[in-house]
């Protein structure tokens, strides 16, 4: 499957297309896509919540549920967080996944 790169309009395919798709799914609030109101994830609703264990668990669950529903080409292996100690309240979700043909890859999505 191929598509268009979100920032430059060039053709994107393979793992790059899957990574872009996952970022799009996780950063799109549910209810904001015309003609596809269920598309997206609950992750944007968690932004500005306290960065504690409860919020992180909700972020992990929201990520896995959305990817499982909207990106059938992959299986999520692990979701983790990376916190930049120099910038309080800023974090990235690190998602390790695998395509159905066995290719492993990594995606980082901002969660601030």
N, C-alpha and C positions, 0 to 999 in steps of 0.2 A: 504494500500500500504506500502511496506517495501523497504528498500534500504541499502546501505553500508555507515557507518559513514566515513566521509572524513578524519579523523585523525587517527583512530585506526582500521578501516576495519571491525568492529563488525556490527551486524545487528542493524538497527535503523528503528523504525516504529512509527505510531501515530503522535502526535504533534511534537515530536523531529524530525521526518522525514520532516514534513512540515516546521518547523523552519529552518532546514538545507537547504531545497530547496529554501526558500525565500532568505536566505543569499547568496546562490550560484547564483540565478537569478540576484540579485542586484549588486553583485560584478563582474559579468562577462560582459566585454565590448561586445557590439553588433559587430558581424563580426569575433569573435575569435574562435567560435566553428566549427570545421570541420563537414561538412554534416548537420549543423544546424546553418547557418550563422546569422539568425534573432534572435536567442536565446540571452537573456541577457537584459541589461538595459542601459539607457543613463547616469546613475549615475556615472560611472567611468570617463566620459568626463567632469564632473563638479568638479572633484578633482583639487585642486590648484587654483580654482576660488576664488574671494573674498567672504568671508563668510558674505554676506549681505542678505537682504530680497529677492532680485531678485533670487539669487542663491538658497536660501532655497526653494522658491516657485518652481523653476525648479526641485530641488531634490525631493520634495514631489510629483510633477506630474510624474516625471520619475519613481519613486517607485511604485505609484499606477498603472500606465499604465502597467509596466512590470509584477507586481504581478497578475493583472487582466488577462493579456494575458497568462502567463506561469504557473500559479498555480490555476487551476480551483477548487481546494478543499476548497478555502477560499474566504472571503469577507473582504476587508480592512475597518476598522472602523475609524482609526485615524493614522496620521503620524505626529510626532513631533520631535524636536531635543533636544539633551542634550549636553550642552557645558561644557567642563572641564575648569574652569577658570584658573587653574594652568598651562595648556598647551595651549598656544595661537594657534589658527587655527585648533584645534582638536575638532571634534564633532561626535556624534553618532546619527543615526536616530532611533527613537523608533517607532515601528509599532505595533499597536493594531489591531488584526484581529479576525475573528470568522469563524469556520468551518461551513459547511452547516447544521450540526446536532446541532449547538448551542454552541460548546465549544469555549470559548474565550481564547486567548493566546497573548503573547508579544514576539517580536523579536527585538533585537538590532543589527544594522549594522553600522560598522565604516564608517564615511564620513569625510575624512580629506583632 
